Each structure stands twice: as C-alpha cells, then as structure tokens.
Amino acid sequence: MDRFNAMRVFTRIVELGGFAKAAESLHIPRASVTILIKQLEAHLGVQLLQRTTRQVSTTPDGKAYYLRCVSLLADLDDAEA
C-alpha cells in the first residue's frame, strides 16, 4: 500500500463527505477506495471513519489522523514544487 496515496484518498473522503464522491474526484473505482481505506485502517490498527448508509464521518482517531495527513501532504506538495 502506498501510504501517501492512501492519505490522499482518506483526506478526499473526509473533505467531500463520502467514498463515491472521493472516487469520482480521483477518477478511481469506488471499490478501490473502499479497499484502500480498509487496508489503511488495518495498517494503523484503528477505525478512521464511521460509515452509515447515508454518510461518512471521522472517528476521534480519524479526525486526528486527518489533521496530520493534511499537514504532511501539504509539506510533500511543497517539497515537490
């Protein structure tokens, strides 16, 4: 699993409010997004997202991880610019 890609997918889910919207914006299948998030959660050993049939929200661990990801990805983008 590419952790930076997983972080980008995770942050997009949080920002857009759902797996389908994130998949569409990233031009990847929704199933790939679901698998990637499951792998990320297994790797970290925590649940990042609370899923219902109508919405997705962050868990407390997910909120903390989101804030770290945003910072790390911004630094990565700056380094590559």
Buried (B, 14 or more C-beta within 10 A) or exposed (E): EEEEEBBBBBBBBBEBEBBBBBBBEBEBEBEEBBEBBEEBBEEBEBBBBEEEEEEBEBBEBBEEBBEEBBEBBEEEEEEEE
